[in-house]
Amino acid sequence: MAANSRLTIAAHVLAWLALAQRRGQEILTSEQVAASVNTNPVIIRRSLGDLRRAGLVHVRRGAGAGWSLARAPEDITLLEVYDAVEQDPPFGMHHAQPNLECPVGLGIRPALGDIYGRVEQAMRQELAETSISDVLRETLRVR
């Protein structure tokens, strides 16, 4: 199974927009953002659309078209980004009902559901405590 990278791409996009803003460039095109992420601009536009619907970025059309942050990077949490781009829970259950005649099949969903719920709550708490500004700071520290 492939890992979902929507949150990673969205965090990258927002950190790049924050750095551009810090350097005095308020607007970036999806092509400029795609070059940093090293992916197709269509993927970036899809992510930016999710972020726009969540109120995290603005789009400018026409002359000087592009994308900018809607709020200061320190005011955008990774939880907001996660909620903007992720449609599915982080963990899924079986696609088909397990065998309820089996003692494991009978109890696996409730057992894992409780565990997954606690893990998701801890993850959401960590994301809520981390801003795009924090991500950018750590990203630049790696250099």
C-alpha positions, 0 to 999 in steps of 0.5 A, a space after each residue: 500500500 502506498 502512503 498518502 502524501 497529501 499532508 506532506 505536499 500541502 505542508 511543503 506548499 505552505 512552507 514555500 509560500 511562507 518563505 517566499 513571503 518572508 523574502 518579499 514575494 507575496 504571490 507564487 504560481 502553481 508552477 513555481 510551487 510545483 518546481 519546489 515540490 518536484 511534481 506536476 502543477 496539476 497536483 499542486 493546484 488540487 492541493 491549493 484548491 483544498 487549502 483555498 476552500 479551508 481559508 488557508 490560501 488566497 488565489 489571484 487571477 489575471 495579471 500577476 496571478 498566483 497563490 499567497 497565504 491567507 494568514 500568517 504562517 504562525 497562525 496556520 496549524 498542521 491540524 488545519 492543513 490535515 483537515 483541509 486535505 485529508 478526506 479519510 481517517 488515518 486508519 481503515 478497517 477491513 473492507 469486508 466484514 471479518 468472520 464473526 464466528 472467529 473470536 478474533 474476527 468478532 472482536 478485532 474491529 472494536 479493539 482496533 477502533 479504540 486503539 486507532 481512536 486514541 492514536 488519532 487523537 494524539 496525532 491531532 493534538 501534535 498537529 494542532 501544536 505545530 504551525 507552518 512557521 514551525 515547519 519552515 523553521 525546522 526545514 531551514 534548520 536542516 540546511 
